Amino acid sequence: MAIKHLVLWKFKEDASEEAIAAACDAALALKAVIPGVVSIDVKKACEYGRGKGFTHKLVVKFDEMERLEAYGGHTSHKLLVSEHL
């Protein structure tokens, strides 16, 4: 059974396009280093008033719940959050 993890976030208004791209690239790179990640998708969030101010969404698909539980504590995930979000 596949497990999906959905994250919505908002970049600061003064975030450069380069910084946003770097954060998205870093998120996508997690697939190669975190065991059990089946897929990662990063996109702009809904822009027509329903997005509640969130600018981007991340969907990570895992092969089992234990992999999702380990994901949050993984060093690469923590680095993504501290450096880019």
C-alpha positions in Angstrom: 0.0 0.0 0.0 1.4 3.4 -1.0 1.5 6.2 1.6 1.4 9.8 0.4 2.7 12.7 2.4 1.5 16.2 1.4 3.2 19.4 2.5 2.1 22.9 1.6 4.4 25.9 2.2 4.8 29.5 1.5 8.0 31.2 0.4 8.6 34.7 1.7 7.6 37.4 -0.7 11.2 38.5 -1.2 12.4 35.0 -2.0 14.2 35.0 -5.4 13.3 32.7 -8.2 16.8 31.1 -7.8 16.1 30.4 -4.1 12.7 28.9 -4.9 14.2 26.7 -7.6 17.0 25.6 -5.3 14.5 24.5 -2.6 12.4 22.6 -5.2 15.5 20.9 -6.6 16.7 20.0 -3.1 13.3 18.5 -2.3 13.3 16.4 -5.5 16.8 15.2 -4.7 15.5 13.5 -1.5 14.2 10.6 -3.6 17.8 9.5 -4.3 18.9 9.5 -0.7 16.0 8.5 1.5 15.1 4.9 1.4 11.5 4.0 0.6 10.7 7.2 -1.3 8.8 6.0 -4.4 8.2 9.4 -5.9 8.4 13.2 -5.2 6.4 15.9 -6.9 6.9 19.6 -6.3 4.7 22.2 -7.9 3.3 25.6 -7.5 0.1 25.6 -5.4 -3.3 26.7 -6.5 -3.1 30.4 -7.5 -6.8 31.3 -7.9 -7.7 32.1 -4.3 -8.1 28.6 -3.0 -4.4 28.2 -2.1 -4.8 30.0 1.2 -1.5 31.8 0.6 0.6 28.7 0.1 2.9 29.0 -2.9 4.1 25.4 -3.4 3.1 21.8 -2.6 5.2 18.7 -2.1 3.8 15.2 -2.5 6.1 12.4 -1.4 5.0 8.8 -2.0 6.4 6.0 0.2 6.3 2.3 -0.1 5.3 1.7 3.5 4.4 3.7 6.7 7.7 3.0 8.4 9.5 4.8 5.6 7.4 7.9 6.1 8.1 7.8 9.8 11.8 7.7 9.2 11.7 10.4 6.6 11.1 13.3 9.1 14.2 12.4 11.1 16.4 11.8 8.1 19.5 14.1 7.9 18.8 15.1 4.3 15.2 16.1 5.1 16.3 18.1 8.1 18.9 19.9 5.9 16.2 20.8 3.3 14.0 22.3 6.0 16.8 24.3 7.7 18.4 25.6 4.5 15.5 26.2 2.2 12.2 26.4 4.1 
